[in-house]
Every structure is written in C-alpha cells, then in structure tokens.
Amino acid sequence: MDDGICHIKAEYLIPRVVEKPVERDEQPKNGGNDGVATEAKENEASSEPPEKKGRFEGTPDDEQDQKQKRDKKKKNRGQNKGRQLPFKENDALRLCKSLLDGSVLQEGEGKKCANANCRFSHDLDKFLQLKPKDIDGKCYIYSTKGYCNFGVTCRFAGAHLDENKRNIYPADYKADNAMLVSTWLSSDLQHILRKKKYNFNKSTKIVDKFEKLQQEEKSDKAKAEEPATNENKDGDEKSLPADESKPTGPITDEDLIKLRSSERKRIDFRDKLYLSPLTTVGNLPFRRICKEYGVDITCGEMACAIPIINGAIQEWALTKRHASEDLFGVQLCGHKPKLVTYAAQIIAEKADIDFIDLNIGCPIDLIFNQGGGSALLRRQNVLQVMVQSCSRVLADYGKEFTVKTRMGIYNNKLIAHEIVPKFEEWGASLITVHGRTKEQRYTKRADWEYLQRCAAQTISVPVYGNGDIFCYNDYENIREKCPNIAGVMVGRGALIKPWLFREIKERKNLDPPSSERFEMLRRFVNYGLEHWGSDTKGVETTRRFLLEWQSFLYRYVPYGLLERPPQRINERPEAYRGRDDLETLMASPNCNDWVKLSEMLLGPVPEGFNFIPKHKANAY
C-alpha cells in the first residue's frame, strides 16, 4: 500500500500534542514573539495572504494587480529565494597572505605584501586579538600534508604554531603559497579569458560547419517538398535528378579534424553506478564521501558556459577533481551552440576530466527562460548543432560527450523516446533520462516503464535511467523490469543515504548506527576544510555546505525503526525518536538542531550567523 507515509515502529513514535487554538482577541502574554508566531499560524491556516481576507475593496485594475502578485507568490513557492549567506566575513578582518607565517614577518624576514591596493589586514597583532577562539582538535591539513598553508589564520593553528606564534614547516618544505586544493584556472589563463584572447578557432570552424550543413539540409528538404519538375522541349515533365553528392547517415568532419585512434579510448559506461550532478550539494567533499561508499561515476555540479568562458573563479571551481574520482566529468549548461562548444573545448584542454555532460533537463526558470536546460528540448535545431559540435571537439582530445535530459517539458507530451535515437546519431556516448518532465520537477514518481521504452530506441549507445532509486530493492526491481537500461544514476537517494551505493554492491540493506553516520559527517568536514580552507572563511563555508546536506540527511529513517522496510523516497515519516540521543538529533527537521550538529564538529557559530535552507518544503 502506497499511502505516502513512512511507517515507524510504535515504540519510537512521538505522540502528537494537540494544542488549544489561540482566540483572535486573545493577546500574547509576553509580547512580540508570541504575536508573530500567532500571526504566522493564522496565515498558514488561511488559503490567502492576510491582506486578501474578506471582500476586496478597490478598482478592477487594483484587483488584477493583486491577482498577479498572488500568482507570482505561488510561482515562487518552495524556495527561499531571498535568503542570504549564513555568514560573511569582513575583508578588513582577514589577514593578508604575506603574513600567514606569523611573527617571523614582523621581524623583517620573509616577503612583504607586493600589492599596494591589498584590501586585507596587515596588522598581525590586531588580527590575533580579533581572531575567534581555535576549534578543539587537530588540524586535518597539517596532519595530512605535514604543514598548513593557512598558518596563523587556521582555526586549528595551535596544532602547528611554535612558542613564538610562527607557523611550523617540515625541514624539506619548499615555499608555496598555493592552497591545498586549487582550481585549474591560473591567473594567466584567467587574464587571457577576460581579455577575450583565447583561441577558439577549432570550435568556431566545427560549429560553423554543422550549422551550414543543417541549413543545406533544410534547403534540400524544402526543395523536395516543392514540385521538382523540368519541362523538356516536347513539353513532357520529368523529375530532376537527385543530388548524389549529399552524404547519408551521420555527418562526418574529417576535413576539419582527423580522429586519432590512439586518443579515442572509449569509456565503458555500462553497468555502473552514477552519482548525479547535484547543484549546491554535489560538491567535491560530498563526492569523496560517495566514492568511499562505492560509486563508479562522478560528475561536478552544473557549470554555466558563459562564466567558464569569462574566467569566473566560482564556475571553474566546479571543474576540480579529486584523486579518488577515477571516472569524472563536468556538466555544462548553455543556450547557444558556439558558447557551449567553446566551454567544452577549454575544459578539455585545461582541466582533468574524462567526459563532459550536457544539461538538457534543468527545470529552473532562470535557465529555462534563457533557452538552456530543459528548454533545449523545444529548440532541437540548436540542440542538434550543440551535441554534434561538442562531441566532435571532445573526440580530438580523447574525451567523451554525454547528455542528460528529461522525458519532456509538459506532462501530456513526452518526447524523450523520439529524441534519444537522435542523440545517438549526433554523437553522444551516453544518454541519461530523468523519469520526470520539466513540469513535474522532482514531484510524482519516476516513470521507469517509459525510460525502458526510451532505452530500447538506441542501437549501441548506453541509456541510463534516473529517479527514485533509494534502496537496494529499488535497484534490483528496475534492473529486472528494465533490461534495456544500461545503468542507473542516483541523485536525492545519495544525498539522503550516501551508503546506498554500498547497499547495491553488497546486495543488502544497511543500518549504520548514529555513531557511524556522525563519523561520516566528520570526514565530510575534514574534506571541506581541505577543499575550502581551515581559516574562518573556510570553516564557515564548510559549515554552510554541511547544513545544506543535512537538509537531506535528516530525511533518512534508520532501517531498524521501520515497520514496513525498506523506506521509499516519496514517503514522509511521522515524528519519531531515535535509538539514542544522537540519532534523534540527526532526524530533526529543525534547522537549529542541524546547527547544533555542525557545532559538534566545527565549534560555535559566529555572531550573526543565520542559516536558511535552500528549500521551504521537501519533495517526498
């Protein structure tokens, strides 16, 4: 029975407390807070905003304006779009990199700051006075690398400072101010990209070639639909001869790029577990956790083509690969073939990747309205040139080009089964289909019967399915019912229980205790400090992404508490308590409890810290 409820054993359920409703004329006893809470409850109970209660008094134009505002409000539901970063550090309170080694520079040794316009602090004593208290524990970077690049700014600096507050280095240390984890974007490359001086001639020629061929094909088709006749001298009609020079089958481009077989080592994508590209939470530390649990293919968060071409540091950070990721790709999003092809070329040339994936499924309005993401499904001429060009460019570098799409845009018009064979013809090496439409976003159940139909349309290119994989049983049922599916991609299931990959490979359902799950969080924090830094900014960035992940992790219900195992991804549990206090804390839907978890690993939050989750509601 699928009632949408995750049934918990009776002994773990928390009894419901029915509160007496507050009368409208009853005033709160202790002032503003209760008044705000009461008003919020009243607003929640009403189907309309408070200003719309009762009869509307105003002109028809005013009423129309109010209706538009309500429609806009409904459209924006589900996301906290106005939220700000939980913590922003003042640049004036951040220490200049030239002073990271500590008091040794106060004595005239070492190098001075060469930037006359440096916006960071150069007062070491003042910085040390204002610096927050160190976090208890060892410095992960120091224990891993033998020294810490963040020196006196490190929040674990006590582990690697001598009695004179100088940073400790090993005897064989070579001066290097680079971060432990850096992006592929060097300052020289960034300068070239910002000055628009990067050589994209290869991509330009290939895109122009495919656009020209597409125009010729359209022209030939238009001529074929017209009465194509010639009158001979006797007045008889005869058909024009067909153009025998036009190629048939997939278009080749040997005149532009000569494929080198030695570089064309194909990736075997079949029968692998694929971690979906996940915006915000699919960061490098999270992918490291998933690799430890057995995932085979990892892909970076969606990167937009234009910021990549313009040398944006934040976007290039999404191309960073960890050594444990043995099959890694970057996902690109864009709305113009030339821009996406440019981005694919430069990533193939400068970053360490195995494949590039094209996002044809993003349902976000900002991307969709620009013509990217799932909007490409209704711009198939643009999509054709984009896939053909990118696959040809990447072939010259020995890289694969893959695509990820949805069943369609509208619920009543599924088109993936029609376009999947076109992807194969255009040169894609792997096709992933999400079992929902753009309209559905992440609600409703994924349609695996339709995904099986899509997979049957290709000849040699593998087709992966995506949607609702949450336990070992889900995986087994899908592989049995959908024999044409070459593999599965896992998204939300991995966010809620990243040990899902281990469950599938060990062919059993796991029930990790709260202590084991807490150690997983500790590893994530260590990887985050290594990736984002161990100074105050890095610590708070790590905390932020830990809290974003916890907004998914809390949805996991321990296997031993289930009355009808296993848990399904669309089932919402009633309030329950865990088998110990830590398990109860981990199951809390309250953001404040998530912050408590973070403080157990990263120390107290700074003054003014305020975390608001990305989504107001969860898509169960």
N, C-alpha and C positions, 0 to 999 in steps of 0.2 A: 504494500500500500504506500503510495507516494503522496503524503499529506503535507510535505514541506517542513515537517518537524523532525528534528534530530532527537530521538527519544533517549532519555538518560535514566539510568537505574534509579529507582525510587529513593534509595538511601543517600544519594548525592544531590537530590533536588533541593532547592531553596524554596520554602513555602512562600506563596505570594502574600504580600501585605496590602490589603485594600484600605487606602487612605480615605478619610472623610473629605468630601469635596468642600472647598472653601466658598462661602457665600460671597456674592458680589459686593454686598455692602459691608462685609467684614474687613476691617483694616488690619494689616500685619502689625504684630506687637513690637517687632524690633527693627522697624524702618525699612530702608530701601531694598535690601537684598531679597527679603520675602516678597516685597511688592513686585519686583522684577520677575521673580520665579512664578508668582501667581499670574501675572500678565502673560508670561510665556506659555503657561499651561492653558490659559484661555485661548490664546492664539492658536496653539496646536489643536485644540478641540474644535476650532472653527474651520470650516472649509474655505473661508475667505479671509483676507487680511483685515486687521481691526478697523481700518478706515472704511472698509466696504460693508460693515454690518448695517443692517437696516436699509431703508429706502434711499436710493441715490438722489440727491438734490443738486441739479445743475443742468447745463445745456447738453444737447445730444453730442456736441463736439467734445465736451469735457468727459462725458461718459465713454466715448470712443477712446479718448486718451487713456482713461483709467483701464479700459479693457486691454489696450496694447501693453500697458505696464504689467497687468496681471499675466498676460501671455508671455512676456519677456521673463517674468519671475518664474513661471512654470518651466520655461525653456532652460533656465539656469539651475534648476533644482538638482540636487545630488552632489554638487561640488562646492567647496568653499573657495570660490574664485577670487574673493577679496582678501584672502589670507596673506600675511607677510611672513618673512623668515623668522624662525623662533628666536634667533639671536644674531645681532650684527655688531661686530667689534669695531671700535673707533680706530682708524688708521694711525692716529696720533699716539695711541696706546700700544701699538705694535712696534717691535724693535726692528731696526734695520739689520739686514743680513750681515753687514760688515761687523756687527757686534755679537754675533751668535756665540763666539768662543768665550765670551765673558770678560773678566777684568784684565786679561792679558793685553787687550787692545787699549785699555786705559793707560797702560804704561808705555805706549808708543811702539809696541811690537805689532806685527801683523799688518794687514792692509786697511786703509781707511775707505770710507764711502766715496766713490768717484762721482756720484750723481748729485749735482748741485741742487736739483729740484726734488730730491728724495722726500716723499711725504711721510715717511716712517720716523719713529723716535730715535734719537741718537744720545739720549740720556740714560745710560745703563742703570745708575743708582735709582733714578725715579721709576724706571720700568720694574726693577726688582721690588720696589716698595709697593707698587700698584698691582703686581702680578698676583693672580689668585693662588691660594694655597695648593701645593702639589697634591696630586692624587696618590692615594696609597697604592703600593705595588711596584713592580719592576717595569722599566721601560722596554716595551716589546722590540722597538727598533734597535736599541742598544744591545739587548740580549741576542738578537738575530744577526746583526751586522757587525757588532764589535765596537760601534760608535754611533752616536745620534747626530744627524745633520741639524737638528733644531736646537742644539746647545742649551743655553740658559733659558730659552723660551719654552722648552719642553715641559709639559706638566708633570713629568716624572723625572725632572732634571736632577733630583737628589741622588739618583742612581748612577749618574755619570758626571758629577762635578767634584772637583777636589776641594781641599780645605780653603783654597783661595777663590772659590767660585769660578774656576776655569773648567772648560769642557775637556773631558778625558778622551784621548785618542790612542789607538794602538801604535806600537813602535813603527810598523810598516805603513802607516796611513799616508796617503797622498792627498794633498789639498784638493777638495772638490766641494763646491757649494751646491751641487745639483741635489734635488730631492731624491729620496729613495725610489719613489715611483714617479716617473715623469712621462709626459706625452711625447708623441712623435713630432710635435710642432716646435722646431727650433726657432730661435729669434731670426735667423737669416731667412728661413722658409716663410715665416710669418710676414717679414718685410716684403718679400717678393710677391706674396699673395695679396697683400694690402695695396701694393703699387700696381696690381694687375699685370705683372710681368712674367707670370708662369707660362710655360709653353704648352698650350693645349691643342696644338696643330693636329696631332693624331686623332683626338676626339672630334675635332671640328670636321675633318675630312670624312670620318666614318658617319657622323650624324647627317652631314650634307648628302652623302651617298645614299643612305637609306631613305631620307626624305625625298630625294629625286626619284628613286625607284618607286616609292609609294605614289608620287604624283603621276609618273608614267603609267603605273598600273591603273590608277583611277581614270586617266585619259583613255587608255585602251578599253576599259570596261564601258565607258560612256560611248565610245565609237561602236562597240559591239552591240550596244542596245539600239543604236540608230539603224535605219535601213541602209545597209552597206552594199550598194549595188553600183554597177557601171553599165552604161548603155553602149553596145557596140555599134558599128556602123550600120548594121541591119536593123537596129532598134531592139535587139534582144537584150535581156538583162542577164548578167552573170555575177556571181559573188566575187568579192575581192579576195585575193589570196591571203591566207593567214600569215602573220609575221613569225617566220620560223626562227628568227634570231633571238626571240624572247626566251629567257631561261624558264624552266619549270622546276617546281619543288622549292626547297629552302634557298634563299638568296645567299650567294657566296660573295666574298670580298677579297679574293686572293690578289686582286690588283692593288689593294691597299695594304693588307697585312699578310705576310706569309707565315702561316702557322708552323711552329717548330714542334715536332712531335716530342722531342726530349723535354720540353717545358709543359707539355699537355698531359701531365699525370692526373688522371681523373680521380675524384673522390668517390668512394663507395658510400653513398648515403643510406643504403637500405638497412632496415632492422636496427636502427639506432634510437637512443632517447635524446630528444632535442629540447633544450631549455628555450622557451620563447623569449624574444626581445621584449623586455619589460621596462616601460618608461618610469623613471624615478627610482624604482626598487631593483631594477636589474643591473645594479652597479657591479664593479669588479669584485669587491669583498663578498657580495652575495653569490656571485658566480663561483668564487673559490669554495664557498660552503657546498654548493651543489656539485662541484667536481669531486669533493671528498665523499659525497653520497652516491657517486657513480654515473652522473650524466655524461653523455658522449659528445654532444654538440652544444656549444655555447655561442651566443650572439649578443653583441653590445646593444645598448639602448638605441632607440631610433635617433639618428642624426640627420639633420636637415642639410640639403645640398648647398644652399647659398652660404650659410655660415662656415661650412667646410671650405668652400672656395675663397671666402673672405678672410680666412685665417683666424677664426674665433677660437680662443683657447678653450672655452667651455665645451664647444662641439668637438674639438679634436681630442679632448679628454675621453670621449666616448669610444675612441678607437684603440685605447690602451688594452693590451693583452697581458695576462699573467702567464708565467711559465707553465703552470699546471693545465692551461687550456690547450689541449693538443689538437682540437678541431674548432677553430674560432672564426667568426665572421662579424661584419659590421652591417647594420641595417641602415639603408638610405631612404629618405623621403624627399620628394620634389614634384614639381608640376610641369617642368619643361625638359624635353629630352637632352638638350645640349647641356643644361646645368647639371643634371643628374650624371650624365656621362663624364663631364669634367670632374665631378667629385669622385666618381668611381676610378678614374684614371689616377688622380693624385693620391688617393688612398692606396691603390695597388702599388704605386711607385714608392711611397714613403712609409707606409705602415706595414706591420707584420700581421697579415690576415690570410686566411685560406679561401674565403669566399665573401661576396657582397650580396646582401639580400635587399630586394626592392619592396618597400611597404606599399601594398595596394589594398590595405584593409583598415587603415586608421579611421575611426569614426569621429574623431574630434572635429568640431565645427570649424575651428580656425584653419586646420589643414584642409578639410573638405572644401571650404569656400574658396580656397586658393587654387583648387583643382588638383590637389595631391591626395595621397591616401586612397580611400575607397572611391573618391570622385573619379579616379582614373578608369574605373570600370565603365563609365559612360563617355570616356574620351579614348576610345580604342585605337584610333589612328595615332594619337600621341603616344599611347601605351606601346603600340607596336614598334615605333621607332626607338622608344626608350629601351625596351628589352633587347631589341636587335643590336643597338649600338653598344650598350653596356656589355652584353655577352661577348661581342667581337673584341672590344677593347681589353677586357679582362683575359680573354684567351691568349693574348700576346704575352701576358705576364704569368701564365700558368695558373690563373685563378678561376674559380667557378662563379657563375652568376645565378642566383636563385630568386624566387618570388614568393611572397606571402599575400594571400588575398582572402576575401570573404565570399559567401555564397552569392551575394548580390548586394544591391543598395536597398531595395524595397522587399518587404516580406512576401508580397504576392508576385514577385518577378525574380526568380532565381536564374542566374546566368553563368555560374561558375562552370557547369558542365559543358557550356559552349566555348568558353574562353580557355579552359585548361589545355585542350589539344593545340590551341594557337600558341600558348606559351612554349610548348614543346617544339613547335615549328620555328618559333622565333629564336630559340637557342638557350632557353633556361635549362639548368642542370638539375634543379629540384623545385617542386611546386608544393607549397603548403596551403591548405584551405581551412580557414576557420569556419566551424559549423554554425555560424550565425550570420545575419545580414547586418548592414550598417544601421538600419532602424532598430534592430534588437540590441545593438551594442553588446552588453555582457549579460543580458537577461534571457530567460527562457532556456530550454535545454538545447544542446548542440544536436544537429541533425546528422547523425553518422550514416544513416541509410543514404542520404544524398551525397555525403562525402565518398561513400563506396561507389556510387554512380559516377562521380567525377573521376575517381582514380581509374575506373575502367576505360576512360577515354584516351589514355596515353598508351604509347607502344613501348618505349624504353625508358622514359624519364620517370623517376620515382615520385609518387604523390604522398605527402604526409597529411594527417588529419590533426585538428586541434580543437579542443573543447571538452570540458567536464571530466578530464582524467584526474581522479582523486584518490584512487586506491588500486591495489594490485588486481582486484576483481574487475574494476572498470577496464583496465588494460587488457586482461585476458579475454573478456567478453567482446571487446572491439576487435582484437586481432582474429577472433574466431568468426565473428559475423561479417567482418570486412576484409576478406583475403586480399583484395587489390591494394589496400593501404600498405605502403612500404614502411611506415614508421609513424610514431606519434610525437607531437610537440606538446609540451606541458607548460602552462602559464601560471594561473592562480593556484592550481594544485601544489606547485612547487613553492609558492610563496607561503602557503598555509602550513605545509608539511614537506620541507625540502628532502627529508629522508624517503620520500615517495620513490625516488629512483632506486634506492637500495631495496625497497619493498619489491619492486618489479623484478629486479635482477635476482633477488633471493627467493622470489615466488612465495612470499608470505607477508602477512600484515604485522607491522611492528608497533610496539607500545613503549616508546622511550620514556623513562621517568623524568620528572621535572628537573632533577639534578643534571641529567644528560642534556636536556634541552637548554638549560642555563649555561652549560659549558659551550654549547654551540653558539650562544649569544656572545660569550666571552671571546671565542675565536673570531667571530664577526667584528667585534670591537677592535681586537688586535690587528686584523687585516685592514680595518678602516683607518686606524692610526698610522699604519704603514702607508696607506694609499693617500689619505688626505692630510696627514701630518699629526704630530703629537703636541703641537703648541695649542693655545686656547682656541684658535680658529679651527684647527683640525679636529680637536676634541668635540667641539660643538657641531661641526659638520657630521662627524661620525654619530653623535647622539641623534641628530635630526634624522639621518637615514635609518638608524636603529628604530626610532619611533615610527617612521613610515612603514617599516617592515612589520613592526608589532601590530599595526592596524590590520594586518592579515593573519599574523601568527596566532592572535587570540581566538580566532575562529576555529582552531583545531580543538576537537573534543577527544581526550585520551581514549584509546581503544578499550581500556578496561572499565570505562564508565558507561559505555554504550549498551543500551538494552537490545538494540537490533543492529549489530555491527554488520558491515562497515559503515562509516559516515559517508554521506553523499554531499557533493559540493553545493547543492541548492537547498540543503536542509539547515534550518536555523534552530539551535537548541534553546530550551528554556533555561532560566537562571539555575546554575548549579555550583557546587563547591568541589574542589579537587580532593585528591587523596592526601595532600599536605598543603601547608600554607603557601608554598611557592607555586604549586600547581594552580591553586585558587587565584593567586595574583596574576599568573600568566593568562588565565581565562577571562579576566575582567575586561569589559568593553569600555571602561572609563579611562580617558586619556591620562588622568592624574596618576593612575596606577601604572601606566606604561612609563611615565616619567620616573616613578619610584624604581622600576626595574633598571632604567638607564643609570640612575644614581648609584645603584649597587655595583655598577661596572665602571662608571666614568666620574664618580663623585657628584657633589651637589650642583644643581643647575645655577648658572649665573643670575644676577639680579636682572629682572626684566624679561626673563625667558618665558616664552609663551608658545606652546605647540598646538596647532590646529591641524587635524588630519586632512588629507587631500580631499577625501570624500565625506559627505554628510551621512550617507547611507551605504550599506553593503549590498552587492548584487549576489544574493544567495541563489 
